[in-house]
């Protein structure tokens, strides 16, 4: 009972941390980037939202914070006059699922089993009514998207979402422009993260919508995986000889690998040092 409570609390703190990390961009207006006539990305405040429009309604991948919903809907309306029918969540964090609170009243929300588990544990509103374990396909208005779960990484419930016709992959926070956040309280794993992404790299796509940051390429994702491995190898090296974790943390300089330290990165460091052998 006690252990469960602590886990739930840790989940809330993780979400709180994310909130702090993303509030700097909270008031900037959202903008729309066009990848194709029927595929757009809404950027600014919270995670990147992909919008696939069809004659039978739109599908969103992620929905930022609840306060962003009016603006998200306004942006969708500027692309299509059809309603939002489905939302695929890439993972449970509040900057990707916050809009569920409002949107679940009019749209169906789908996510990995562990997104439901994590949201329930963290008392987050708008948990998905439909969940999947390995893979889910959505077919609406003659268009398709596929969500794949390839293993742990940023959390224990990250899905990557493929738009096969567009050769575009939405990675959620399994890939971001910059430094990752290993959310150990949310079931994340630095060791599994790169093999999870390597399985994603086997899919057919050219462009990547990261969880945060500008549109990138498959090669950018490959490079990021290699950087992640180098950082992990460095931790392993620093741990040799049984140095205490605090000392390893002090000696680890991720700027060496082109990653800027962030509050969220730092939060994951003790878990990273404990996990890497
Ligand atoms: Zn996240």
Boltz pocket constraint, residues with backbone or C-beta under 6 A from the ligand:
constraints:
  - pocket:
      binder: B
      contacts: [[A, 91], [A, 93], [A, 96], [A, 154], [A, 173]]
      max_distance: 6.0
